[in-house]
Amino acid sequence: MPRPKSFLLLVLLLAACAGPSQMFEARNVPVDAAAMRAMVTEYRAASGLGPVAVSPVLNEAAERQALAMARENDISHDVAGRLPKRVAALGYDWGAMAENLGGGYRSAAAAFEGWVASPEHEKNLRNPYVTEIGIGAAVAPAARSGAFYALILGVERSDMARR
């Protein structure tokens, strides 16, 4: 028969295993948005598509998404809520949008190369309607190596109507 202290410790350990997912301490890390804009613009130009600009609103949405993924240790489009609601809550009246996510990358350039190598992500980079991007990155040292990245590509409804 186990001692009371040992039994209590065993019960606590089992309860912890059955509890909700662990939240990790996480923080956003700086990303050179101008460098990402240049990479995306250059890549799009090779397909005859126009350039993108950096949107402060999409940057904020991407930073929040990356932070939520790092906290949850989960690469998911829904970890911080559905994309349309996330950007609308920040005042972005979107006409078209796409989102590329990744984790474990050591740099934004490595994340970009990963997206180029993925057919679905690459299609988002070549979306002919988008004109703006936002980029965010976050780390949770206990969660995994590398950073979580979020790239949001969009165009505001008013800009889309002018096309």
C-alpha positions as CSV (number, residue, x, y, z in Angstrom):
1,M,0.0,0.0,0.0
2,P,1.5,3.4,-1.0
3,R,2.3,6.0,1.6
4,P,-0.2,9.0,1.6
5,K,2.5,11.4,0.3
6,S,3.4,9.1,-2.6
7,F,-0.2,8.4,-3.4
8,L,-1.0,12.1,-3.5
9,L,2.0,12.8,-5.7
10,L,0.9,10.1,-8.1
11,V,-2.7,11.4,-8.2
12,L,-1.4,15.0,-8.9
13,L,0.9,13.7,-11.7
14,L,-1.9,11.8,-13.4
15,A,-4.2,14.7,-13.1
16,A,-1.6,17.0,-14.8
17,C,-1.3,14.5,-17.7
18,A,-5.1,14.5,-18.2
19,G,-5.5,18.2,-18.0
20,P,-5.8,20.8,-20.8
21,S,-2.9,21.4,-23.1
22,Q,0.1,23.1,-21.7
23,M,0.5,26.8,-22.3
24,F,4.1,27.9,-22.9
25,E,5.7,31.2,-22.0
26,A,6.2,32.9,-25.4
27,R,7.3,36.2,-26.8
28,N,7.3,37.8,-30.2
29,V,10.6,38.3,-31.9
30,P,11.5,41.0,-34.4
31,V,11.1,40.2,-38.1
32,D,12.4,42.4,-40.9
33,A,9.1,43.1,-42.6
34,A,10.9,45.1,-45.4
35,A,13.1,42.1,-46.1
36,M,10.0,39.8,-46.3
37,R,8.2,42.3,-48.5
38,A,11.2,42.2,-50.8
39,M,11.3,38.4,-50.9
40,V,7.6,38.1,-51.6
41,T,7.7,40.9,-54.2
42,E,10.6,39.4,-56.0
43,Y,9.0,36.0,-56.0
44,R,5.7,37.3,-57.3
45,A,7.5,39.4,-60.1
46,A,8.9,36.1,-61.5
47,S,5.2,35.2,-62.2
48,G,4.3,38.6,-63.6
49,L,2.5,39.7,-60.4
50,G,2.7,43.1,-58.8
51,P,4.5,44.0,-55.6
52,V,3.2,43.9,-52.1
53,A,3.5,46.6,-49.4
54,V,3.8,46.0,-45.6
55,S,0.5,46.6,-43.7
56,P,0.8,47.6,-40.1
57,V,-2.6,46.1,-39.4
58,L,-1.6,42.7,-41.0
59,N,1.7,42.9,-39.1
60,E,-0.3,43.1,-35.9
61,A,-2.5,40.2,-36.8
62,A,0.5,38.1,-37.9
63,E,2.3,38.9,-34.6
64,R,-0.7,37.9,-32.6
65,Q,-1.1,34.6,-34.6
66,A,2.6,33.7,-34.2
67,L,2.4,34.4,-30.4
68,A,-0.7,32.3,-30.0
69,M,0.9,29.4,-31.9
70,A,4.1,29.6,-29.7
71,R,2.0,29.6,-26.5
72,E,0.1,26.6,-27.6
73,N,3.0,24.9,-29.4
74,D,0.6,24.3,-32.3
75,I,0.8,25.4,-35.9
76,S,-2.9,26.1,-36.6
77,H,-4.8,28.7,-38.5
78,D,-7.5,28.6,-35.8
79,V,-5.3,28.9,-32.6
80,A,-6.1,32.6,-32.3
81,G,-9.4,32.5,-34.1
82,R,-10.5,32.4,-37.7
83,L,-8.4,34.6,-40.0
84,P,-11.3,36.8,-41.3
85,K,-12.4,37.6,-37.7
86,R,-8.8,38.2,-36.5
87,V,-8.1,40.9,-39.2
88,A,-11.6,42.4,-39.1
89,A,-11.2,42.9,-35.3
90,L,-8.2,45.0,-36.1
91,G,-10.1,47.2,-38.6
92,Y,-8.9,45.5,-41.8
93,D,-11.8,45.4,-44.3
94,W,-10.5,42.5,-46.3
95,G,-11.4,41.7,-49.9
96,A,-9.1,38.7,-50.3
97,M,-6.7,37.1,-47.8
98,A,-4.4,34.1,-47.3
99,E,-2.2,33.0,-44.5
100,N,1.1,31.0,-44.4
101,L,2.2,29.5,-41.1
102,G,5.3,27.6,-40.1
103,G,7.3,26.5,-37.1
104,G,10.8,25.4,-36.3
105,Y,12.5,27.8,-38.7
106,R,15.7,29.6,-37.6
107,S,14.9,32.7,-39.8
108,A,12.2,34.4,-41.8
109,A,14.1,33.6,-44.9
110,A,14.1,29.9,-44.0
111,A,10.3,30.1,-43.4
112,F,9.9,31.8,-46.8
113,E,11.8,29.0,-48.5
114,G,9.6,26.5,-46.7
115,W,6.5,28.2,-48.1
116,V,7.9,28.3,-51.6
117,A,8.5,24.6,-51.4
118,S,5.0,23.8,-50.3
119,P,2.4,23.9,-53.1
120,E,-0.5,25.4,-51.0
121,H,1.7,28.0,-49.4
122,E,3.4,28.8,-52.7
123,K,-0.1,29.3,-54.2
124,N,-0.8,31.9,-51.5
125,L,2.4,33.8,-52.4
126,R,1.2,34.0,-56.0
127,N,-2.4,35.1,-55.1
128,P,-3.0,37.7,-57.8
129,Y,-5.4,39.7,-55.7
130,V,-3.2,40.5,-52.6
131,T,-1.3,43.7,-52.4
132,E,-0.2,43.7,-48.7
133,I,1.5,41.5,-46.2
134,G,2.1,41.2,-42.5
135,I,4.7,39.1,-40.9
136,G,5.1,37.9,-37.3
137,A,7.3,35.5,-35.4
138,A,7.3,34.2,-31.8
139,V,9.4,31.8,-29.8
140,A,8.5,29.6,-26.8
141,P,11.9,28.2,-25.7
142,A,10.3,25.2,-23.9
143,A,7.9,24.4,-26.8
144,R,10.3,23.7,-29.7
145,S,13.4,24.8,-31.4
146,G,13.2,27.7,-33.9
147,A,10.4,30.2,-34.2
148,F,6.7,30.1,-35.2
149,Y,6.0,32.3,-38.2
150,A,2.8,33.8,-39.6
151,L,2.6,35.6,-43.0
152,I,-0.8,37.2,-43.8
153,L,-1.4,38.3,-47.4
154,G,-4.4,40.5,-48.1
155,V,-6.1,43.3,-49.9
156,E,-8.6,45.7,-48.5
157,R,-12.1,45.6,-50.1
158,S,-11.9,49.2,-51.3
159,D,-8.6,48.5,-53.0
160,M,-9.9,45.4,-54.6
161,A,-12.9,47.2,-56.0
162,R,-10.6,49.7,-57.8
163,R,-9.0,46.9,-59.8
